[in-house]
Amino acid sequence: MSHSFDPIDNTSNNEHFQEVLDKALSSPSRRSILRGGLGLASMFALPMLPGCGGSSSTVAATTASNVLPALASSTTLAFTAIDKSILDQVVLPTGYTARVLHATGDTLNAAAAAYTNTGSETGDSWANRVGDHHDGMQLFYIDTNNKATYTATAKAVIAMNHESSADAHFLSTTGQSSGGATGKKFDQFGTWDGLERPADQVLKEINLHGISLVEVTLDGTGKPTGYNPTSTLNRRITPQTVVNVTGPAAHLANLKSLMVTKFDTTGATVRGTLNNCGHGATPWGTYIGCEENWAAYFNQPAGSTAPTGKLLTSRARYGVARAPMAATGPYGSQGWFTPTDAPDTDSRFSRWNVGVGVSEATDFRNEPHTFGYNVEVDPADVNAVPAKRMAMGRFAHEACVVGTPSVGKPLAFYMGCDSRNEYIYKFVTTENWDAADVGRGMLAGNKYLNEGKLYVAKFAADGTGSWIELNISNPLISGYATFAFANQAEVLVFARLAADAVGATKMDRPEWGAVNPANGEIYFALTNNNSTNRTPATVDAANPRSYNDPDGKKSSGNPNGHIIRFKETGDLSTAMTFKWDIFLFGAEEDSAASVNISKLTSKNSLSSPDGLWFSKSTGICWIQTDDGAFTDETNCMLLAAVPGSVGDGGEFTVANELTGATPATGSQKTFVGGILGESRLRRFLVAPKGAEVTGLTETADGKALFVNIQHPGENTAKIGSNPTFNFESQWPGNGGGLAAAHGPAGRPRSATLIITKNDGGQIGK
């Protein structure tokens, strides 16, 4: 989901990445800062080869510092790159076929009728349907002992996140509404007008969130052919599912005290998971759903008692109910607390009202504390209760990727907090990895994810970085004037504030992370930035561009984003330091050289990298986009890249200029990757209109790739009270680019693709 209008909740005085890197300009060691790039040597051998950099009228005259290495071509990417597209269809290279595994609303058992795609389905039925806004996902195999494994067997399950209800207007007959009999309509983005919502619509929106688990049908060769709608392995984890509260044994009592609500006055359990975006998969075979933009679902109605003290401070830092909701809107929330036309069973509606009542045990002031975690789910055991892994911290989790496991050593999980000016985190397990734990499900999760240390990253100007432990014993945390931490439980639940206290480095929207299986290096997508936060006066070595998109959307700032990566010292999960560089700069191919630093062409230009994922079969780095800046020329896309290693680039000088009411210029010396040809980065897929490309997984042999197409037709306009939509997209019911249409036709639906190569080979090879 696009986050262009997300508020910034980090108002700490911590150094931003740009401030850290400004200091590098006068440092003799600045040449080590960014040796980045996507123009990389080869997958496993990384020779530094000579070559020339480029220049343009907007870049300082070419000097020795602008000479970048020309890196070897690669035969790793064997497909022909595709062109940009604005068609309402999936576009793939010649020789590939796409079909739909499942789409929004498809049934998971006999309790739900076939999906009509007219909006007539009941809210309760959505607990038995595939959710909406398909996002992060993972394929698991199930062995003969009914244990999860990553080794191919005859049975498989896909676990999948469902991020948002931002375009839930498609799921009601006449679109989202409020105001009771007046039937007032939301706008096309589902913005609530502050009036009472119909209960059935709210139940649809609640239940379409969470996680879906479905059995994938496989033929005799292991090729996926579809899904089994009656499998006993199918299930939904929704915002109403009971979930266990877990955490370090020494702090669990205090953690539970922060979870006390009217629903469970002991704080031992909470309800559900919400706004799951990126995901994780554990070495022992469980799924991690990451709770991202959960804060805006809560409301403090006008007239309710406002929070004070620490509760108010923590809510402000997390973006929860910044002020009491007035009588008029519009609001970013969905108004889930408002229905009165159905029973409030188990406080299913009133739990979203976080006004302060008589006591924590009689109201839901603590309900926001129950979200913002990694949620572990066992895909092989339908009776296993999911768990909130609170030791890993509470923030806007965007993916949770494990470093390369090493028997006898702790595991490291890397996590981004998806918002502008937020941080990158690491969780290191107390227990050492034992391969005998594969298939042990939630028992293994209890062993590794309840006890460990939580760290936050600080990036230095010389291209190194350090991990700072978030622990109450640190005087910077225990003595933090902004928030009086009482114990370690509060450090974990209010991790953003603890990271503020220790001076972590503000980053430009850390989204998906990924680990290169060839060398263990960690990648994070920094999706984009706007002109409020990025100007020619604030550019730095790591964020060297500030520019206007001269055509189409005409965005300014750094609308195309980039990807950063880092390498742990000694390749150790427990390392306290690392080295970092920039992997790739997004750009339109006709941009000035000061913008198109990675020298992208019409066959690989991209904007706003978001999803990142490495194939363990082929080593390909897959890059997915969630863009609004380049959509005048192309829909969002999926690209394949040949990765290299930290430190394989060169030095470059960038000149910036923004024109407008207040022209400004600036120049910046930085380090970028070598010259990249289309043999090393190619566009593989373009999505239908309005869609984001997000979430990948593959079969064990790398011969089938699963790709999620999220919110096609997101910008569809609702015309007054008329139930007719002015569709931006009608995919996948229109069959666009598919082997067969996935009906019923009409309204657009998020869907999961199965992509195969016609000759039966590995994807991308």
N, C-alpha and C positions, 0 to 999 in steps of 0.2 A: 504494500500500500504506500502510495506517495506520502511523504511527510514534509512537504514544502512549508506548511503553515504551523508546524509544531512549535509551541512556545519553548523558550530557553529557561530552564529551571535552575541552572548553575550560575549563581551570582557571586560565587566565592572569588577571592582575590588571587587564586592560584594562577601560575603562569599558564598561558595558552601555549600550544605547540609553536605558534608563530613567535612568541616572546622568547621561548627557549632557543629557537633557531636564529633569531636576530643576533644573539650573542656569538653565533658561530661565524658571522661575517668577518670579525676581527681576529678569529682564532686561527693559528697556524695549522691546526688539525682539521680545518673545515672540509678539506678534500675527502675526508672519510665519511662525511655525513650521508650523502645519497649517492650510492654507486649502483643505481637501480637499474632495473629495468626489465621490461618485457623483451627487449632486444637481447636475448640471452644466448649462451653458447650452445649447450645441448642439454638433453635431459639428465645425463649422468656425467658426461665429461664437459668441463667448463673452461676451455682455453680462452685467453684474452687475445683477440685478434685485432690487428691495426685497421684503421678506417678513417672516414671523414665525417664530421658533423655538418649540419646545415646552417643556413642563415637566411634572413629575410630583411625587408626594410624595417621591420619592427623589432629586430634583434640587434644588439650591439654588434659592431663589425667583428667578423670571425677572427678569433685569435687562437692560440694554442689551446686555451681553456675550452674552446668550443669544438674541439676535435673529439668525436666520440668513436669508440671501437665499432667496427663493422663485424658483427658476429656471424658465425657460420650458419648457413641455411640448414634446414632440417627436413627430413622426410617423415617425421612423426605424424604430421597432419597430411593425410592422403586425400582428403575430399576437396572438391572445388568450392571455394568461398562463394557465398551467395550475395546477391545485391540487397540493398535496402528495399523496404517494402512498406506501403501504407494500405495494403489490401486487407480485407477482413478475412484473413485466412492464415494458417500456419505455412511458412515457406521453409523448405529443407533443400539440401543439396541433391542433385541427381543421384539416384541409387539408394535413397532412404525412404522409408514409409512410416507414417504416424497413424496411430489409432488411439481412441480414447479408452482408458482403463475404467474410469468412472468420473462422474460430474456431480456438481452440487445437487443434492436432493435425491440421488439414487438410493434405493432401499438397501438396508443391511440385514433385514430379516422379514419374516412374514407379518410382523406387527404393523408395518407401514405399507400402504397401497402404492402402486406404481406412481412415479412422479408425473404430474400433469403439465408442469411449467406454466401454470396460469395464476399461481399465487393462492390457490385454494386449499393447500395443505394446512392442517392444524398445527398449532405451535407445539403441542405435545408429541406429534409424530416426528418432529425433527430430532428427537432423541434416538430415533431408529433409522436415520438417514445419514448419508455422507454430508458432512458440514460444508460450509461455504468458505471462500477465500483460501483455496488450497495453497499451502506454503511449504515449509521444511518437511522432509520425509525421509524415511529409511526403510530399505528392504531387509527383512530378516528371514532366514530359513528355519524351519522347524524340523528337528530330527525325530527319530523313531521313539525317543524317550520324552517327546513333547517338550524339548528344551530349545531355546533360541540359539542359533549358530550363524556364522557368516559363511560357512562351507555349504555348497549347493546340496540340496536334498530334493525330494519330490514335492515338498510343501513349502509355501512361502507366505509371509504376511507383510503388508506395507503399513507402517504407522505414519500418520500425517497430521500436521498442524493445520488449524483453521484460524486465520488471523483476525478477521474483522467483520463487522456488519455495515460497513460504510455505504454499500449499495444495496441494502436489504429491501429497497423499494421494489425490486423484482420479485420478492417473495410474498407479496400481498397483492390481491386482485387489482386494487387501484393505487398501489404504492403505499409507503409509510404515511401514517396519519396521526392526528391528535385532535384534542378539542371535542371528543365525544361525537355527538350528533352533527356538529358543524363540519366534521371531516376535514379539518385543515390539513394541508399536505406539506410534507417535508420538501426541501429542494432536492435536486438530483443527487446530492451527496449525503442525504439523510440527516440534515441539520435540524435538530429539535427546536420547536417554537416555544417551549416552556409550558404547554398545556397537557392535560391528561392524555395518556396513551391507551389504546385498546389492549387488553391483557393478552389476547391471542397473538397479536403482532409482537408484543414484547417477548412472549415465550418462544416464538420463532427465532428472534434475534439472539436470545440467550442460548438456546439449544444449538444454533448453527455454529457457535464457537467451540473451541476445545480441540480434541484429538479424535481422529477416526482410525480404527484398525480394521483392515479387510484382508481376507485371504485371496491371494493372487492365484489364478489357475495357470498351471504349467503343462506344456505338452511333454511327450516322451523325451525330447531333447533338452528340456529345461527352459524352453522359450515361453515367455508369458503370453497368454491368449486373452485374458480378461480377469474378472474377479468373480468369486462365488457369493451370490447374494444371500445364501442360506447357511453359510458356514458358521459353525459354533465358535469360531475364533473371531468373528466380526463383533465389534462393540464400539461404543462411543464413550469418551470421557468428556463431559460437558461442564459448564460452570456450576452445575447442580450436583455433580458427583462428589461423594464424601472422600476426602483425601487425608492421609495421616500427616501430622506435624512431626518432623524429625530434625535432629541436629546434634551437636556435640553433647555427650552425656553430662559433662560438667555444667553445661549451661541450658539444658533442656527445660528445666523448670521455669527459668526466666523467659525462655523463648515462648513457652506455652502461655505464660502470663500476658504476653503481648498479643496473643491470638484470641483472648477471651471475648466472646460475643454472646448475644442472646441465643444463638444456635447451639453453641457448645461452651458452657460456662467454665469448663476445665481447660479449654484451649488445646485439647489433645487432637482434635480434628477440625478441619475447615472444609469449605465447599468449593470444589472445582478448580478449573484452570481457564485462563482468559487471555485472549489476544496473543496466541502462540504464533511466533514468527519463525526465525531460524530454529534449528534443532540440534541435537547431539545424539551420538550413539556410543554406548560404553563398550569397552573391550569384553565384558562378560555377557553382552547380548541384550541390553535393555535400551529403551528409547528415552530421550530427554526432550520434553517439550518446554520451550523457553518463553516465559511470559514477558511480553514487550510493552506495548503502549496500553497498559491496563488502567492507568490512573484516571483517565477522563470519563470512565463509566460511572463514577460516583457523583452524587449530588448532595448539596446542603441546601435544602429549600428555604425560601424566604420565611422568616419568622422563627426558624429553628435556632437553638443555642449554638453559637460558634465555638470552635475549639480555642484553647488558650495555651500558652506556655510551649512546652516541648512538642505537644501534638500539633499545634499550629505551625511551628518551625519545620517539623518533618513533612507535613502536608505540602507546605510551600516548596520545599526542596524536591518533592516528587511530583508536583503538579496536580495534587488532589484537591478538588473543591476550593479553588483559590479564594472565593468569596461566596456568601449565600446567594442562591439563585433568586433573581428577582421575578416579578410576575410576567415579564415579557422577555423575549429572546432576541436573536437565536442563540443557541448554545451548542457546544461541540459534543455534549453528551447525548445519550439516547432516551433519557427520561424513563428509565426502567423502574423507578420507584413509584410511579404515579398511578398505575391501574387500580380501579376500584370495582370493575365489572366482573371480577372473578375472585375466588377466595385467595387470601395471601398465605397459602399453605407453606408451612416451614419458613415463613418470611421470605418467600422467593422474590417478592417485589420490594418489600420494605428494607431488605438488606442493603440495597443500593443507596439508601438515605443515610448519610453519615453525619447527620446533625447529632449533637451531644444531648443525651437524655439524662435519666436518673443515675445510671451506673453503667459500667462496661458490660456487666452481665445482663442488662436489660435493653441495651441498644446496640447499634452497629458502628460505633465510633472507631473500633479497631478493625473493621472489615477490610479497609485498604491494606492493613498490615499483612493480610492473608494472601496477597498477590505480589508478584514481582520476583518469582523464584524459578529455579529449574525444577521441573516436575518429572519424576522418573516413573515409567510405565513398563510393565513386563508384557511384551507382545505375545508370549507363548502361554500365559496363564490368565484366563479371563476372570479368575477369582482373586487375583492379586490386587491389593488396594494400592493405588498410586501414592506417591510420597513427595511432599515438598522438601527439597534438599536445602535447608536453610543455612547450612554451614558454607554454602557457595555464594551467599550474599543476596541482598534484595536490591534490584534496580530494574531498568528496562532491558532485560536480557535479550540479546540478539545472537543466537547460536551459542553452542557450548562444545568446543572441539577438543578432543583429547590428543595430547602429544604422542609420539611413538612409544608404545609400551615396551618396557624392558623388565624382564623377570628379575625379581629381587630388588627393584627400585620403586620409589613412589611414582604415582601417575600425576600428570599435570593437565588441567582442563583450562582452556583459554576462552574468555568471554568478553564481549563488547557490550557497552551500555548505549543503546541506540537513541541518541539525541545529540544535538549540537552542543559542543563544549563538555561532553562527558568523557568517560575514562575507559581504559582497557584493563581487565582484571585477570588474575590467575589463581586457581585453587589447586593446592598440592596435597595429596592424600597423606595421612599418617601411615597407613598400611602400605607395605611394598606389594607390587603386583605379583600375583600367583596365577599362572595360566590354568590351574585346576579350578579356578572360579568361573570359567566360561560355562554359561548355561545355568548358573545358580540364581539368576533373577534378582528379586528384591533383597534376598539375603546378602548377595554380593554388594548390592547397592548400599545396604546398611553398613557393611564393612568398610567400603571405600569413601562414600560420600557424606557420612555423618561426622567423620573426624578428619581434620586437616587444617591447613593454614590458608587464609585468604589474603591475596596480595593485590596491589594496584601499581600500574606502571608509571614511571617518571622517565621522560625522554631528555637526554642531555644534548648539548649543542655539538658535541664532537662525534655524533653518530653512535653513541653508546646509550644504554638505558639501564635502569635499576628497578627492582621489585621491592616495594615497601609493604611490610606486613601490616594488616589492619588488626591491631590488637589493643585491648584496653590498657595494657602495660606501657604502651607508648605515651610519653608525657604530652605529645602533641594531640593525642586523642583524649586522654583522661583530663587534660586541662583545656580543652577546646572551649573558647568563650561563647561560640555561636550555639552550641548544643551540649548540654551537660550529660555526657554518656555515664550511665550508672553501672553498666556491666558489659561483658562481652556479647551477650544476647542483643543488646541495643546496637553494638557495633555491626553485627551481622544484618539486623533488620533495617538499620539506617546507614547502610554501607556507603551511600553517596556522600553523606555528611562526614563519615570517617575518612573517606578519600579526600574530601576537601581539607580536612584537618591536617593531613600529612603532606599536603602540597603536591598531589598527583597532577599530571600534565593533561590539560584540557585538549581533547581531540576533535577533529571535524567529523562528527557523526560516525562513530565506529559501528559498522553493521556486521555482515557475516564474516566469520573467521574460517580458515581452512588450514590444514597441515599438509605439506608436501611429503608424500610417502618416500620420495627418493632421498631426502636429506633431513627431514624433520623440521624444516623451517616453517614459521607461522605467518600467515597472511591475514590482513584485515582490509575490508573495503571501506574507504572513506568516501561516501557516496557523492556529496557535493556541498557547496556552501553558497550563500547569497551575498548580495552587495552590502548588506548590513554588517556582515562579519568579515568580509574580504574585500579590501580596496587596494589600489596601488600603494597606498601609504602603509599598509599592514602586511604586505607580502613578505615571505621569508623563504629560507632555503627549502623547507619541506612543503611549503604552500606558495610556490613562486608565481602563480598566475592570478591576475585580476583583470578581467576583460569583458567586453560586450560581445554577445552573440549577434553578429551584424544582420542576421536574417531570421525569418520565421518567428520563433518565440521571443527572440531578443532579450534573453536573460543576461544578467550581469553578475559579477562576483567571480566565483569559480563554479559555474553550473555543471561542468562535466565530470568533476570528481577525480579521484585517483586511488591506487591500492598501495598500501604499505606492508612491509614484511620485516620480520626480525629473526635472529638466530640466537638461541640460548648459549651462554658461555659453556664450553665443554660438552655441548649437546645434552645437558643434564636438566631433568625436570625440576630439580631443586636449585638450579642456578639462580643467583641473586642479581645477575647482570646479563645484558644481551647487546648485540649490535643490530642496527636497523638501517633500512634504505627504502627508496621508492621503487615499486615494481612497474607501474604503468600509469600514464596520464590519459584520461579520456579526452576526446576532442572530435570535432567535425573535421573531415579531411581537408576542407578548403580554408580552415582557420590559419591565421598567421603562424609562423614557426615558433613564436613566443608562446603560443597556445598549444599547437600540435607538436609538443616536444617529443613524443614517442613516434612521430612521423607516420601516423596512421593514414590509410588510403581508403578509397571508396569500398574496399572489400573487408575492412576491419575497423572502421571508425565506430566509436561508441560513446555513450554519455551515461553518467551516473551508475557506475558499477555497484552492485548491491549484493547479490548472491555469489558465493565462491564455493567451489567444491572440486576436490581432486579425485580422479579415477584411480583406484588401486590396481586396476587391470592394465591400463594404458599409460598412466602417469600424466595424462592431460589435465591441465588446469582449466576448468569450465567457469566462465564468467557470465553472470546474468545481470540484466539491467532493469532499473525501475526509474524511468526518466520522464521529465517533462520539458527538457530544454531542446531536445533533438527531434521531437515528435512531429515537427513540421516536415521532416524529410523521411522519417522512418518510425515504425512501431518499435517497441522494446524487443530485445534480442538476447540470444545466447551465442557466445563465442568460445572457441577452443584456443588455448595458448600452450606453448612449450615453455615450461618454467626453467629457471636456472638457479642461481644462488646469490645470497647477499654479497654485495661488493663487486659486481661484474659490469659496472657502468663507467661513466666519465663525467667531466665538468662541463657546464653549459651556462651561458649568460642570457637571461631573459629580460626583455624590456616590456613594460606594461603601460597601457594607456586606456583610460575610460573617457569617453566623450559624453557630454551632456551639460546640464546646468552648471556643474562645477567640475570642469576637466581636471584630471589629475594624472600624473605619470610617476613611474618608479621603475627601477631596474633591480634585478636580483641575480646573484650568482648561486647556482645550485648544481646538484649532481643527478644525472639521469641515466637511463639505460642506453646501451648501444643502439645502432641503427637496426630496426626490426623490419624484415620483409614479410610479405604475406604468407610465406611458408611457415612462419612461427606464430602467427595470430590470424585466425580466419573466422569470419561470421558463419555460424552453422545453422542458426534458426532465427526467423523473425516471427513474432507473435501476431495475433489478430489485433484489431483496433481497440485501443483503450486498455490493453492488458499489460500486466507486469509478468516477467518471466522469473520464476522463483522456485527453488526446491529441486534437487536432483538426487537420484540414487540409481543403481545399476544392478543387473544380475551378476553373479559371481564370475562369470566368464567374460564380462564386458560386452556382450553381444546384444543387450537390450538396455536402453537408457530410458528412465522415467523422468519426465519433465513436467512441472506444473505451470499451467497458464492461469493466472489469477486475475479476477475482475475484468474480463473482456467487456467492452461497452460501458466502462465505469462512468463515462461522461454523458450517458444517455439522459436526455431531458424528459421530464414529466410535464405534460401539458395540462395545467390547471387541474380540474376535477375529472377530466376525461381519462378513462383507463387506458387509452392508447398511448404508447411510448413512441417517441421519436428516436429510434434505435441508432446508437453509434455502431453497435455490433450485434450480430445474431448468431455468433459462433458458440458452441459447436454444432448447433442444430442445422446450420446451413451447410455443413460438411466441408467448410473451407480448408483445403489442404490435407484432408484426412482420407484414409482408405475408405471410410464410410461415415456418414453423418451420425452424430449421437443425439438422438431426439429425446423428447418431442421438440419440435422446432419452435421458434419464436424468441423468447427472452434469452439473453446471453447467460452463460453459466461458467463458473470456474471449472477446470477439468484437469485430469492427469493424463499425459500422453505416454504411450509406449512407442518408442522409436527403435526401429530395427533397420539393419542394412540388408538390402535385397539379396546380396550374395551370401548372407549368413555370417559375415565377419564382425570383428569388433568395431564399435562405434568410434569414428574419427580416424581409424587406421587405414 
